[in-house]
Amino acid sequence: MTDVNLILILGAALLAGASPGPATLTIAGTAMQRGRSAGLAVAAGVSSGSLIWSVSAAFGLGAVMLANAWIFEGVRYFGAVYLMYLALRSARSALRPGNPELKVSAAGSLRAAYAKGLALHLTNPKAVLFFGSLYAIGIPPGTEPSALLTVIAAIAVQSTLIFHGYAILFSSTTASRVYIRLRRGFEALFAAAFGAASWQILMAKLS
């Protein structure tokens, strides 16, 4: 680990994971609307997707994807379409009058929430770019496998704490009550954020 700056790597991963984005918005929105269990399920899905991209980038898949632009383009378009789908769902919810009661999540809906978080992160082309750059810059060539696994594990633990922390924070009674009162405003905000993220992905050019 002498040549690996773990603090710098974790700092970059912290900024990327904790900053507002589609994943954190989805976790927060689900936690406020459907409670802590559903929020934690989405967070677990996002964390799993983050781990998959992290392992893939560490072992060179990120570089392979960037070298074969058609693979990256496929992920990019899938991601943009999925975000637009989330935007349309939020917009439809924002247009629906009334403030429905919070739903108690059943086992099936928790599995769906996990799948939603996983799909959200696996179709995020920014995750490919981030982890590919992180390992390319932060991990020197010839790094021992044990050191590489340490970095992967450290990032996974940190990401899990961040995403699950969002779920716990926004599933509080106060947050849920605020969501109920301002549901249509929140959903309109989510729709705008997902739509903007989808548009940015579609307009981005791989250089």
PyRosetta script that sets phi, psi and omega in degrees:
from pyrosetta import init, pose_from_sequence

init()
pose = pose_from_sequence("MTDVNLILILGAALLAGASPGPATLTIAGTAMQRGRSAGLAVAAGVSSGSLIWSVSAAFGLGAVMLANAWIFEGVRYFGAVYLMYLALRSARSALRPGNPELKVSAAGSLRAAYAKGLALHLTNPKAVLFFGSLYAIGIPPGTEPSALLTVIAAIAVQSTLIFHGYAILFSSTTASRVYIRLRRGFEALFAAAFGAASWQILMAKLS")
pose.set_psi(1, 1.4)
pose.set_omega(1, -174.4)
pose.set_phi(2, -64.6)
pose.set_psi(2, -30.4)
pose.set_omega(2, -177.9)
pose.set_phi(3, -96.5)
pose.set_psi(3, 0.1)
pose.set_omega(3, -178.4)
pose.set_phi(4, -105.5)
pose.set_psi(4, 120.2)
pose.set_omega(4, 179.0)
pose.set_phi(5, -87.4)
pose.set_psi(5, 85.2)
pose.set_omega(5, -174.9)
pose.set_phi(6, -64.4)
pose.set_psi(6, -36.3)
pose.set_omega(6, -179.9)
pose.set_phi(7, -62.6)
pose.set_psi(7, -44.0)
pose.set_omega(7, 179.3)
pose.set_phi(8, -64.5)
pose.set_psi(8, -42.2)
pose.set_omega(8, -179.9)
pose.set_phi(9, -63.4)
pose.set_psi(9, -46.1)
pose.set_omega(9, 179.8)
pose.set_phi(10, -67.0)
pose.set_psi(10, -33.9)
pose.set_omega(10, 177.5)
pose.set_phi(11, -63.7)
pose.set_psi(11, -43.8)
pose.set_omega(11, 178.2)
pose.set_phi(12, -65.3)
pose.set_psi(12, -41.7)
pose.set_omega(12, 179.2)
pose.set_phi(13, -66.2)
pose.set_psi(13, -34.7)
pose.set_omega(13, 178.3)
pose.set_phi(14, -64.5)
pose.set_psi(14, -46.3)
pose.set_omega(14, 179.6)
pose.set_phi(15, -62.5)
pose.set_psi(15, -41.3)
pose.set_omega(15, -178.6)
pose.set_phi(16, -69.3)
pose.set_psi(16, -40.6)
pose.set_omega(16, -176.0)
pose.set_phi(17, -77.3)
pose.set_psi(17, -37.1)
pose.set_omega(17, -174.4)
pose.set_phi(18, -85.5)
pose.set_psi(18, -19.8)
pose.set_omega(18, -178.0)
pose.set_phi(19, -69.4)
pose.set_psi(19, 147.0)
pose.set_omega(19, -179.7)
pose.set_phi(20, -59.1)
pose.set_psi(20, 135.4)
pose.set_omega(20, 179.7)
pose.set_phi(21, -167.6)
pose.set_psi(21, -178.0)
pose.set_omega(21, -178.8)
pose.set_phi(22, -54.6)
pose.set_psi(22, -40.7)
pose.set_omega(22, -177.6)
pose.set_phi(23, -66.0)
pose.set_psi(23, -49.9)
pose.set_omega(23, -178.0)
pose.set_phi(24, -67.5)
pose.set_psi(24, -35.7)
pose.set_omega(24, 176.9)
pose.set_phi(25, -64.7)
pose.set_psi(25, -40.7)
pose.set_omega(25, 179.1)
pose.set_phi(26, -65.7)
pose.set_psi(26, -42.7)
pose.set_omega(26, 178.2)
pose.set_phi(27, -62.0)
pose.set_psi(27, -48.1)
pose.set_omega(27, -178.2)
pose.set_phi(28, -62.7)
pose.set_psi(28, -46.9)
pose.set_omega(28, -178.7)
pose.set_phi(29, -62.7)
pose.set_psi(29, -43.3)
pose.set_omega(29, 179.5)
pose.set_phi(30, -65.8)
pose.set_psi(30, -41.4)
pose.set_omega(30, -180.0)
pose.set_phi(31, -63.8)
pose.set_psi(31, -40.7)
pose.set_omega(31, 179.7)
pose.set_phi(32, -70.7)
pose.set_psi(32, -38.8)
pose.set_omega(32, -174.1)
pose.set_phi(33, -82.2)
pose.set_psi(33, -41.1)
pose.set_omega(33, -170.9)
pose.set_phi(34, -118.1)
pose.set_psi(34, 1.3)
pose.set_omega(34, 174.4)
pose.set_phi(35, 98.7)
pose.set_psi(35, 176.4)
pose.set_omega(35, -172.9)
pose.set_phi(36, -64.6)
pose.set_psi(36, -41.8)
pose.set_omega(36, -176.9)
pose.set_phi(37, -60.5)
pose.set_psi(37, -45.7)
pose.set_omega(37, 179.8)
pose.set_phi(38, -67.2)
pose.set_psi(38, -39.6)
pose.set_omega(38, 177.8)
pose.set_phi(39, -62.3)
pose.set_psi(39, -41.6)
pose.set_omega(39, 178.6)
pose.set_phi(40, -68.0)
pose.set_psi(40, -32.9)
pose.set_omega(40, 177.6)
pose.set_phi(41, -65.8)
pose.set_psi(41, -43.7)
pose.set_omega(41, 176.1)
pose.set_phi(42, -62.9)
pose.set_psi(42, -42.7)
pose.set_omega(42, 179.2)
pose.set_phi(43, -60.7)
pose.set_psi(43, -39.4)
pose.set_omega(43, 177.9)
pose.set_phi(44, -64.4)
pose.set_psi(44, -38.9)
pose.set_omega(44, 177.3)
pose.set_phi(45, -65.0)
pose.set_psi(45, -43.2)
pose.set_omega(45, 177.7)
pose.set_phi(46, -63.6)
pose.set_psi(46, -42.5)
pose.set_omega(46, 179.1)
pose.set_phi(47, -62.4)
pose.set_psi(47, -39.8)
pose.set_omega(47, 178.0)
pose.set_phi(48, -64.3)
pose.set_psi(48, -43.3)
pose.set_omega(48, 177.6)
pose.set_phi(49, -62.9)
pose.set_psi(49, -39.8)
pose.set_omega(49, 177.3)
pose.set_phi(50, -61.9)
pose.set_psi(50, -41.7)
pose.set_omega(50, 179.2)
pose.set_phi(51, -65.2)
pose.set_psi(51, -40.1)
pose.set_omega(51, 179.4)
pose.set_phi(52, -61.8)
pose.set_psi(52, -46.2)
pose.set_omega(52, 179.2)
pose.set_phi(53, -67.2)
pose.set_psi(53, -35.9)
pose.set_omega(53, 179.9)
pose.set_phi(54, -63.6)
pose.set_psi(54, -48.2)
pose.set_omega(54, 178.9)
pose.set_phi(55, -63.7)
pose.set_psi(55, -42.7)
pose.set_omega(55, -179.6)
pose.set_phi(56, -61.1)
pose.set_psi(56, -44.9)
pose.set_omega(56, 179.8)
pose.set_phi(57, -67.2)
pose.set_psi(57, -38.6)
pose.set_omega(57, -179.0)
pose.set_phi(58, -62.0)
pose.set_psi(58, -33.2)
pose.set_omega(58, -178.6)
pose.set_phi(59, -103.1)
pose.set_psi(59, 19.2)
pose.set_omega(59, 167.6)
pose.set_phi(60, 96.0)
pose.set_psi(60, -2.0)
pose.set_omega(60, -177.5)
pose.set_phi(61, -67.8)
pose.set_psi(61, -34.8)
pose.set_omega(61, 178.8)
pose.set_phi(62, -59.4)
pose.set_psi(62, -42.6)
pose.set_omega(62, 178.5)
pose.set_phi(63, -65.2)
pose.set_psi(63, -37.5)
pose.set_omega(63, 178.4)
pose.set_phi(64, -64.0)
pose.set_psi(64, -42.5)
pose.set_omega(64, -180.0)
pose.set_phi(65, -64.2)
pose.set_psi(65, -42.1)
pose.set_omega(65, -179.2)
pose.set_phi(66, -70.7)
pose.set_psi(66, -28.7)
pose.set_omega(66, 177.3)
pose.set_phi(67, -75.2)
pose.set_psi(67, -27.5)
pose.set_omega(67, 177.1)
pose.set_phi(68, -110.3)
pose.set_psi(68, 90.7)
pose.set_omega(68, -169.9)
pose.set_phi(69, -58.5)
pose.set_psi(69, -29.2)
pose.set_omega(69, -176.2)
pose.set_phi(70, -65.8)
pose.set_psi(70, -32.3)
pose.set_omega(70, 177.3)
pose.set_phi(71, -67.4)
pose.set_psi(71, -46.8)
pose.set_omega(71, 179.7)
pose.set_phi(72, -62.4)
pose.set_psi(72, -40.3)
pose.set_omega(72, 179.9)
pose.set_phi(73, -63.2)
pose.set_psi(73, -36.9)
pose.set_omega(73, 177.3)
pose.set_phi(74, -61.5)
pose.set_psi(74, -45.8)
pose.set_omega(74, 177.4)
pose.set_phi(75, -62.1)
pose.set_psi(75, -40.7)
pose.set_omega(75, -178.1)
pose.set_phi(76, -61.5)
pose.set_psi(76, -46.2)
pose.set_omega(76, -178.2)
pose.set_phi(77, -70.9)
pose.set_psi(77, -39.0)
pose.set_omega(77, 176.2)
pose.set_phi(78, -60.8)
pose.set_psi(78, -42.9)
pose.set_omega(78, 179.7)
pose.set_phi(79, -63.0)
pose.set_psi(79, -43.5)
pose.set_omega(79, -179.6)
pose.set_phi(80, -64.2)
pose.set_psi(80, -42.0)
pose.set_omega(80, 179.7)
pose.set_phi(81, -65.4)
pose.set_psi(81, -41.7)
pose.set_omega(81, -178.9)
pose.set_phi(82, -66.3)
pose.set_psi(82, -41.0)
pose.set_omega(82, 177.3)
pose.set_phi(83, -64.8)
pose.set_psi(83, -37.5)
pose.set_omega(83, 177.3)
pose.set_phi(84, -66.1)
pose.set_psi(84, -35.9)
pose.set_omega(84, 175.5)
pose.set_phi(85, -61.4)
pose.set_psi(85, -44.9)
pose.set_omega(85, 177.2)
pose.set_phi(86, -63.8)
pose.set_psi(86, -37.3)
pose.set_omega(86, 178.5)
pose.set_phi(87, -63.3)
pose.set_psi(87, -43.0)
pose.set_omega(87, -179.6)
pose.set_phi(88, -66.9)
pose.set_psi(88, -38.0)
pose.set_omega(88, 177.4)
pose.set_phi(89, -63.9)
pose.set_psi(89, -43.2)
pose.set_omega(89, 178.9)
pose.set_phi(90, -66.3)
pose.set_psi(90, -39.5)
pose.set_omega(90, 179.0)
pose.set_phi(91, -63.7)
pose.set_psi(91, -42.1)
pose.set_omega(91, 178.2)
pose.set_phi(92, -62.9)
pose.set_psi(92, -39.7)
pose.set_omega(92, 178.0)
pose.set_phi(93, -65.6)
pose.set_psi(93, -38.3)
pose.set_omega(93, -180.0)
pose.set_phi(94, -65.2)
pose.set_psi(94, -31.0)
pose.set_omega(94, -178.8)
pose.set_phi(95, -82.8)
pose.set_psi(95, -12.7)
pose.set_omega(95, -179.0)
pose.set_phi(96, -80.2)
pose.set_psi(96, 123.5)
pose.set_omega(96, -177.9)
pose.set_phi(97, -72.5)
pose.set_psi(97, 160.6)
pose.set_omega(97, 176.7)
pose.set_phi(98, 90.1)
pose.set_psi(98, 167.4)
pose.set_omega(98, 179.0)
pose.set_phi(99, -125.0)
pose.set_psi(99, 93.5)
pose.set_omega(99, -177.3)
pose.set_phi(100, -66.1)
pose.set_psi(100, 158.0)
pose.set_omega(100, 177.3)
pose.set_phi(101, -69.7)
pose.set_psi(101, 154.1)
pose.set_omega(101, 177.5)
pose.set_phi(102, -65.8)
pose.set_psi(102, 142.4)
pose.set_omega(102, -177.8)
pose.set_phi(103, -93.7)
pose.set_psi(103, 142.0)
pose.set_omega(103, 174.1)
pose.set_phi(104, -87.9)
pose.set_psi(104, 126.1)
pose.set_omega(104, -173.6)
pose.set_phi(105, -80.2)
pose.set_psi(105, 128.3)
pose.set_omega(105, 174.2)
pose.set_phi(106, -89.8)
pose.set_psi(106, 173.7)
pose.set_omega(106, -177.4)
pose.set_phi(107, -58.5)
pose.set_psi(107, -42.3)
pose.set_omega(107, -178.8)
pose.set_phi(108, -64.2)
pose.set_psi(108, -41.4)
pose.set_omega(108, -179.9)
pose.set_phi(109, -69.7)
pose.set_psi(109, -28.9)
pose.set_omega(109, 176.5)
pose.set_phi(110, -68.6)
pose.set_psi(110, -38.4)
pose.set_omega(110, 176.1)
pose.set_phi(111, -64.3)
pose.set_psi(111, -39.3)
pose.set_omega(111, 177.8)
pose.set_phi(112, -65.8)
pose.set_psi(112, -37.7)
pose.set_omega(112, 178.5)
pose.set_phi(113, -65.2)
pose.set_psi(113, -41.3)
pose.set_omega(113, 176.8)
pose.set_phi(114, -61.6)
pose.set_psi(114, -46.7)
pose.set_omega(114, 180.0)
pose.set_phi(115, -61.3)
pose.set_psi(115, -36.1)
pose.set_omega(115, 178.5)
pose.set_phi(116, -62.9)
pose.set_psi(116, -46.5)
pose.set_omega(116, 178.4)
pose.set_phi(117, -64.1)
pose.set_psi(117, -40.6)
pose.set_omega(117, 179.6)
pose.set_phi(118, -64.6)
pose.set_psi(118, -47.1)
pose.set_omega(118, 179.8)
pose.set_phi(119, -62.5)
pose.set_psi(119, -38.4)
pose.set_omega(119, -178.7)
pose.set_phi(120, -60.1)
pose.set_psi(120, -40.8)
pose.set_omega(120, -176.3)
pose.set_phi(121, -84.8)
pose.set_psi(121, -32.7)
pose.set_omega(121, 179.3)
pose.set_phi(122, -71.2)
pose.set_psi(122, -22.9)
pose.set_omega(122, 178.8)
pose.set_phi(123, -100.5)
pose.set_psi(123, 14.7)
pose.set_omega(123, -179.9)
pose.set_phi(124, -94.0)
pose.set_psi(124, 104.3)
pose.set_omega(124, -178.3)
pose.set_phi(125, -65.3)
pose.set_psi(125, -23.6)
pose.set_omega(125, 178.1)
pose.set_phi(126, -66.0)
pose.set_psi(126, -29.9)
pose.set_omega(126, 177.2)
pose.set_phi(127, -66.2)
pose.set_psi(127, -38.2)
pose.set_omega(127, 177.1)
pose.set_phi(128, -61.1)
pose.set_psi(128, -48.7)
pose.set_omega(128, -178.7)
pose.set_phi(129, -64.5)
pose.set_psi(129, -42.4)
pose.set_omega(129, -177.3)
pose.set_phi(130, -63.4)
pose.set_psi(130, -53.8)
pose.set_omega(130, -176.9)
pose.set_phi(131, -67.6)
pose.set_psi(131, -35.6)
pose.set_omega(131, 176.5)
pose.set_phi(132, -61.5)
pose.set_psi(132, -44.5)
pose.set_omega(132, 178.9)
pose.set_phi(133, -68.5)
pose.set_psi(133, -40.0)
pose.set_omega(133, -177.5)
pose.set_phi(134, -59.6)
pose.set_psi(134, -47.4)
pose.set_omega(134, -178.1)
pose.set_phi(135, -76.7)
pose.set_psi(135, -31.2)
pose.set_omega(135, 179.0)
pose.set_phi(136, -67.7)
pose.set_psi(136, -37.3)
pose.set_omega(136, -176.6)
pose.set_phi(137, -90.5)
pose.set_psi(137, -40.1)
pose.set_omega(137, -172.4)
pose.set_phi(138, -87.9)
pose.set_psi(138, -15.9)
pose.set_omega(138, -178.1)
pose.set_phi(139, -113.9)
pose.set_psi(139, 112.7)
pose.set_omega(139, -179.8)
pose.set_phi(140, -66.3)
pose.set_psi(140, 150.5)
pose.set_omega(140, 175.5)
pose.set_phi(141, -58.2)
pose.set_psi(141, 143.3)
pose.set_omega(141, 178.6)
pose.set_phi(142, 81.9)
pose.set_psi(142, 10.2)
pose.set_omega(142, 178.4)
pose.set_phi(143, -61.9)
pose.set_psi(143, 137.4)
pose.set_omega(143, -179.4)
pose.set_phi(144, -61.5)
pose.set_psi(144, 143.3)
pose.set_omega(144, 178.8)
pose.set_phi(145, -56.3)
pose.set_psi(145, -35.1)
pose.set_omega(145, 180.0)
pose.set_phi(146, -63.8)
pose.set_psi(146, -38.7)
pose.set_omega(146, 177.8)
pose.set_phi(147, -68.9)
pose.set_psi(147, -38.4)
pose.set_omega(147, 178.7)
pose.set_phi(148, -63.8)
pose.set_psi(148, -42.5)
pose.set_omega(148, 178.4)
pose.set_phi(149, -65.7)
pose.set_psi(149, -33.9)
pose.set_omega(149, 176.7)
pose.set_phi(150, -63.4)
pose.set_psi(150, -42.8)
pose.set_omega(150, 178.7)
pose.set_phi(151, -63.9)
pose.set_psi(151, -45.8)
pose.set_omega(151, 179.8)
pose.set_phi(152, -58.8)
pose.set_psi(152, -45.6)
pose.set_omega(152, -178.9)
pose.set_phi(153, -65.1)
pose.set_psi(153, -41.6)
pose.set_omega(153, -178.9)
pose.set_phi(154, -64.0)
pose.set_psi(154, -43.4)
pose.set_omega(154, 178.2)
pose.set_phi(155, -64.7)
pose.set_psi(155, -39.8)
pose.set_omega(155, -179.4)
pose.set_phi(156, -63.3)
pose.set_psi(156, -44.7)
pose.set_omega(156, 179.9)
pose.set_phi(157, -63.6)
pose.set_psi(157, -45.6)
pose.set_omega(157, -179.5)
pose.set_phi(158, -62.6)
pose.set_psi(158, -44.2)
pose.set_omega(158, -179.6)
pose.set_phi(159, -63.7)
pose.set_psi(159, -41.1)
pose.set_omega(159, 179.0)
pose.set_phi(160, -61.8)
pose.set_psi(160, -43.4)
pose.set_omega(160, 179.1)
pose.set_phi(161, -63.6)
pose.set_psi(161, -40.8)
pose.set_omega(161, -179.3)
pose.set_phi(162, -65.2)
pose.set_psi(162, -52.9)
pose.set_omega(162, -174.3)
pose.set_phi(163, -67.9)
pose.set_psi(163, -40.9)
pose.set_omega(163, 178.0)
pose.set_phi(164, -70.5)
pose.set_psi(164, -30.7)
pose.set_omega(164, 175.2)
pose.set_phi(165, -62.9)
pose.set_psi(165, -40.3)
pose.set_omega(165, 175.5)
pose.set_phi(166, -59.5)
pose.set_psi(166, -44.5)
pose.set_omega(166, -178.8)
pose.set_phi(167, -61.8)
pose.set_psi(167, -43.9)
pose.set_omega(167, -179.2)
pose.set_phi(168, -67.2)
pose.set_psi(168, -42.9)
pose.set_omega(168, -178.5)
pose.set_phi(169, -61.1)
pose.set_psi(169, -47.5)
pose.set_omega(169, -173.7)
pose.set_phi(170, -86.8)
pose.set_psi(170, -1.3)
pose.set_omega(170, 175.7)
pose.set_phi(171, -97.1)
pose.set_psi(171, 6.8)
pose.set_omega(171, 178.5)
pose.set_phi(172, -63.8)
pose.set_psi(172, 158.1)
pose.set_omega(172, 179.8)
pose.set_phi(173, -58.9)
pose.set_psi(173, -40.1)
pose.set_omega(173, -179.9)
pose.set_phi(174, -63.6)
pose.set_psi(174, -46.3)
pose.set_omega(174, 179.8)
pose.set_phi(175, -62.1)
pose.set_psi(175, -41.2)
pose.set_omega(175, -179.8)
pose.set_phi(176, -64.5)
pose.set_psi(176, -40.9)
pose.set_omega(176, 178.8)
pose.set_phi(177, -65.3)
pose.set_psi(177, -40.4)
pose.set_omega(177, 177.5)
pose.set_phi(178, -63.1)
pose.set_psi(178, -40.4)
pose.set_omega(178, 179.5)
pose.set_phi(179, -62.9)
pose.set_psi(179, -43.9)
pose.set_omega(179, -179.5)
pose.set_phi(180, -59.2)
pose.set_psi(180, -43.0)
pose.set_omega(180, -178.7)
pose.set_phi(181, -69.1)
pose.set_psi(181, -36.1)
pose.set_omega(181, -173.6)
pose.set_phi(182, -115.9)
pose.set_psi(182, 29.6)
pose.set_omega(182, -173.3)
pose.set_phi(183, -53.5)
pose.set_psi(183, -48.6)
pose.set_omega(183, -175.4)
pose.set_phi(184, -65.4)
pose.set_psi(184, -35.8)
pose.set_omega(184, 176.7)
pose.set_phi(185, -67.0)
pose.set_psi(185, -42.5)
pose.set_omega(185, 177.9)
pose.set_phi(186, -62.3)
pose.set_psi(186, -45.7)
pose.set_omega(186, -178.5)
pose.set_phi(187, -64.9)
pose.set_psi(187, -36.3)
pose.set_omega(187, 176.5)
pose.set_phi(188, -64.4)
pose.set_psi(188, -39.6)
pose.set_omega(188, 177.4)
pose.set_phi(189, -64.2)
pose.set_psi(189, -44.0)
pose.set_omega(189, 178.3)
pose.set_phi(190, -61.9)
pose.set_psi(190, -42.6)
pose.set_omega(190, 179.8)
pose.set_phi(191, -60.4)
pose.set_psi(191, -44.6)
pose.set_omega(191, 179.7)
pose.set_phi(192, -64.7)
pose.set_psi(192, -41.3)
pose.set_omega(192, -178.1)
pose.set_phi(193, -67.6)
pose.set_psi(193, -44.9)
pose.set_omega(193, 178.8)
pose.set_phi(194, -65.1)
pose.set_psi(194, -41.4)
pose.set_omega(194, 178.9)
pose.set_phi(195, -63.4)
pose.set_psi(195, -42.2)
pose.set_omega(195, 179.0)
pose.set_phi(196, -65.0)
pose.set_psi(196, -40.7)
pose.set_omega(196, 179.1)
pose.set_phi(197, -64.8)
pose.set_psi(197, -40.3)
pose.set_omega(197, 177.6)
pose.set_phi(198, -61.9)
pose.set_psi(198, -44.3)
pose.set_omega(198, 179.8)
pose.set_phi(199, -63.9)
pose.set_psi(199, -42.0)
pose.set_omega(199, 179.2)
pose.set_phi(200, -62.0)
pose.set_psi(200, -39.9)
pose.set_omega(200, 179.1)
pose.set_phi(201, -66.1)
pose.set_psi(201, -42.2)
pose.set_omega(201, 179.9)
pose.set_phi(202, -65.1)
pose.set_psi(202, -36.3)
pose.set_omega(202, -176.2)
pose.set_phi(203, -85.2)
pose.set_psi(203, -13.9)
pose.set_omega(203, -178.2)
pose.set_phi(204, -68.3)
pose.set_psi(204, 143.5)
pose.set_omega(204, 177.8)
pose.set_phi(205, -116.3)
pose.set_psi(205, 133.5)
pose.set_omega(205, 178.8)
pose.set_phi(206, -82.5)
pose.set_psi(206, 118.9)
pose.set_omega(206, -178.3)
pose.set_phi(207, -107.0)
pose.dump_pdb("model.pdb")
